[in-house]
Amino acid sequence: MGKYLLRRLLSSVILVAIAASLAYLLAAGSLNPRANYTGRQPPIPVGVVDSTLSEYNLNDKTPLLERYGTWVSGLVRGDFGKTWDGGSVNQQMGQRVGVSLRLLLIGTLLGSALGVAVGAFAAIRQYRISDRTIGVASFVIMAVPVFVLATLLSMGATGLNNAVGHTLIEYTGEYNPALSGIDELLNRLNHLILPTISLCLGQIAFYSRIQRNMMLDVLGQDFVRTAQAKGLSRRTALVKHALRTALVPAATYFAFAFGTMLTGATFTEKIFGWHGMGEWLVDSIQHNDTNAVAAVALFAAVCVLVAGVLSDLLVAALDPRVRVS
């Protein structure tokens, strides 16, 4: 098992290096950081712009491969370079990764767990009213785009706040900087409510459909009937044997979903004013910020790598055959 995971890790590192290199070359070849300095009043001399862009390794007059070599040499030392306005990419990334983790960790774990529970419940009650209701609700939620769902939640919170006469639910930003201690903690939790609901609903709908189908495949298997014939209650047989077996293929979805969501919650971060990685990616593309875009792409590739290793560990924990082989 250890050798298998080590081989997977090494191959993933190579794939991350290739993906990050392609992302940098694509960003450096297509984005135009010089556009940030044109059209200003008073005009900035061309020589000043060139020297500034060269200092940040963003000068389009420098050959692409030379810029790539400079970027890689900095990356080896742990330096992601400068943003188009001279800021530190490392500093920006450190701040925004923490914001995205605080926003997405609870939403992803909660959405996955509830999705599995709802899907298992629907499978056990196949074709009953509750199963059909869950199915219709899931398809409706999946059909509604995330930004529409988040906007509806914001409108609902506004209406509720107006109805009660004070701000009962906060929905803009991460917290109120004027607070401290337990008040700050409670304020942070309040700000998490709507973004978490926005993230959870789609995952619950999606995973419930997957888990329902996986459960239906194993409910009629011999090992479930054998477990009940040996004296286990139906609930124990379903949870200990059927649900565990059905979770094996779904574990891969959970792990990779978390890896991709760290940079994919752009709409949620934008609408609720959280300054995380998704918002940074959009802003960086708008400002032709090559080093920042490359840093986000590298971070996304690393997240997928970690998700792949996590997926292997989850499958090994759930399926004894993987550990034996």
N, C-alpha and C positions, 0 to 999 in steps of 0.2 A: 504493500500500500504506500509506504514511504517513497519507494523508488518511482512508483507510478505518479505520485503527486509531484515529485521533483522533476520528472520528465515533462509533465504538463506545465510546470512553472517556468522551466527553461524555454520551452517552445513559445509560451505566452510572452515572455520578455522579448524574444526576437520579434514576435508579431507587433508588440507595442512599439519597439524601435522603428519598425518599418512604417507603421501607421502614423507615428509622430513625425517622421521625416517627410512622408507624403503630405501630411497636413501643413507642415511649415512651407514646403516648396509650393503648394497650391496657394496658401495665403500670401506668401511673399511675391508670387508671380501674378496674382490677380488684384490684390489690394493696393491702394495708392496713398500712402501716408503723406506724400507731398501736398495732397489736396487740402490737408488741414491748415497749411500755411499760406495758401493762395487766396487772393481776394480780400486780404486784410487791409485796413486803413490805420496808419500809413503802411504802404507795402513793405514787406520784409525783403531785403536784398537776397538775390539768388545765392550768393556765396555764403550768407549766414544760414539760409535754409539747408544748403548742401552740407555744411559743417555740422549743423545740428542733427540732421538725419544720419550722417556718417557716425556721429558719436553714439547714436541710439541703435546703430546697425539696421537702419531702415532706408538707406539711400538707394533709390532705384537705379542710380548711375553706377553703383557697384555691382559687379557680376553676381548673378544669383547663387552660384555655387560657393563663391567667396563669402557671401552673407550666411549661407547655410553652414559653412565651416566655422564661422565665428559663433553662430548660434549653438552649434553642437559643442564647441570647446567650452562655452559658458555653461551649457547644460551639464557637462561632466563635473564642473565645479559646483553645481547646484544653483547656478545663476540663470534665471529665465530671461534676463535682459531688461530693457527699459520700455515703458509705454511711449506712445507718440508725443506726450507732453513731458517726458523726463521722469515720470514716476517709476517706482519699483514694481515690476510684475510679481516678484516674490511676495512683497508686502500685500498687494491687492489680493493675490491668490490666497494667502493665509487668512485674511479677513473673510473672504467670500466663501471659502470651503466650510468654515465654521458656521456661517449663516445657513448655508444649504443643508448641512448636517442637522442643525437644530430644527430646521423646517421639515426635512424629509424623513428623518429617522422614525419619528413617532407615526407619521402618516403612512409610511410604507409598511412598518411592522403591524400596525393596527389594521390597515386595509387588507394585508395578506391573511392575517389570522381570521378576521371576520369573513373574508371571502371563502376561506376553506370551511369555516363553520356553516355558513349559509349554503354553500354548495353541497356539503355532506347532508345537511338537513333536508334539502330539496330532493337529493337522490333517495334518501330513505323513504320520503313521502312522495314517490314518483306518481305523477298524473293526478295528484290530489289538488285541491284548490290552492293550498300554500305553495306547492311546487309551481303551478301555473302562474300564480301571482308573482313569485320571485323571478320567474323567467321573463314575464312581461316587463317588470320593473327594471331588470338588468338590461334588457335590450333598449329600453327607453333611455336609461342613463348613458349607456355606451354610444347611443346615437346623438347625444347632446355634446357639442364640443366643450372642452375644458374651460375656455374663456367665457363661454355663455353661462356655464354652471357657476363659475366664480363670480361673474357679474350679478347673477340672480341672487346668490348668497349675500353679496354686498348690499343689494337693494333690500333684501329681507331684513338684514341687520339694521339698516338705516330706518326702515319702517318700525322695527321693534323699539329702537332707541327713541324715536320720536313719540311712539305710543306711551312709553313709560316715563318720558320726560327727562331722561339722563342717558349717558353712554353706558349701556349695559354690556354691549359686546364691542370690543375694539376690532378694527379690521384693516388698519393702515399702519404699516411699519412693524418693527420687531418688538419694541417696548418704549415706554416713556422714560427718557434719560433723566428726568427730574426726580424719579423715584429711586429708592435704594432698599436693601434688605429684603424682608418678606414681602413688602409692597411691590418691589420690582419683580420678584419671582411670580407673584400672583398676576401682575400686569403682563409679564411675558406669556404666561399660560393663557390669559385672556386673548392676547393677540394671536395665539396659535389655533384657537378654536375654528375659525372659518377656513384658513388655509388647510388645516388638517382634514376638515370635512370635505373640502374641494378635492384633495388628493385621494381620500379614502373611498369616496363614492364610486369613482371609476374603477378602482382596483377591486372593490368588493363585487361589483357587477361582473368584471372580467374573470376574476379567479373563481367566483361561484359557478360560472358556466363550465370552466375547465374542471373544477373539482367534482361537480355533479356528474359529468361524463366519466371521469376516472372512477368514481365510486360505483357507478352503475356497472362498469366492466368487471368489478371484483365482487359485487354483492352476491352474485350467483355462483361464485367459484366454490370448489369442493372444500378448500381449506377453511372457509368461513362456516360452512355447514358442519364440518368435522369439529371445529372449535365449539360450536353450540351442542353437538352430540356428546362431547366430553364433559358437559356440565356448565360451560360458561354461559352467562346470561347473554341475551341478544345484544344489549348495550355494550358489554365488555368485548364481545366478539367483533362488533362493528368498529369500536374505537381502537382496540389493541391489534386487530388483524386487518380488517378491511380498510380502515382509514389510513393506517400506516403504509400498507401496500400502495394505496392510491396516491399517497403523497410523494412517492419516489419520482415519477415523471414530472409532477408539479413543482418539485423542489428546484429544478433547473429554471423554471419560469421565475420563481420568486427571487433567486439570486441575481439573475441577469436584469430583472426589472429594477432592483435596487441600484445596480451599477449604472444603468442608463438614466434612471430618474435624477441622479445627482446633477446632471447637466440638462435634463429634459423638462424640468418644471418651470420653463420660461414664463408661460402665461400666468401661472400661480404667483411667481415672484413679482412679476410686473404689476399685476392687478392689486396685490395686497402689499406692495411696497417693501418687499424683502430684497435686500441687495446681495443676492447670492450668485452662484456660478452661471445660472441660466440667464439672468439679467445682464451679467458682465459680458457674456458671449454676444448678445444682441448689440449692446453698446459698443463693444470692440469692433464688430463688423461695420457699424455705422461710422466709426471714426477711423476706419482703415488701419487699425492697430494690429500689425502683423504679429508682433511678439506675444501680445495678449491672446489673440486667437489661437496661436500655436500652443500656448500654455494650456488653454482650456481643452484643446484637442488632445494634448498629451494626458491631461488629467482624466478625460473621458476614457481614453484607452487604458489607463491604469485601473480605473474603476471596473471596466469590463474584465480585465485580467483578474482582479481580486474577486469579482463575481464568479468567474469561471472556477477558481480554486475553491471558493465557498460552496459552489454548486457541487463540486466533487466531494467535498467533506460531508455535505448534507445527504447526498445519495449514499455515501459509504456508511453514514450513521443509520440510515433508514433501511438499507438493503444489505444483509449479512453476506450475500453472494459476492458483492463487490469487494468486501474486505478479504474474503477467502481467495478470490481470483487475483 
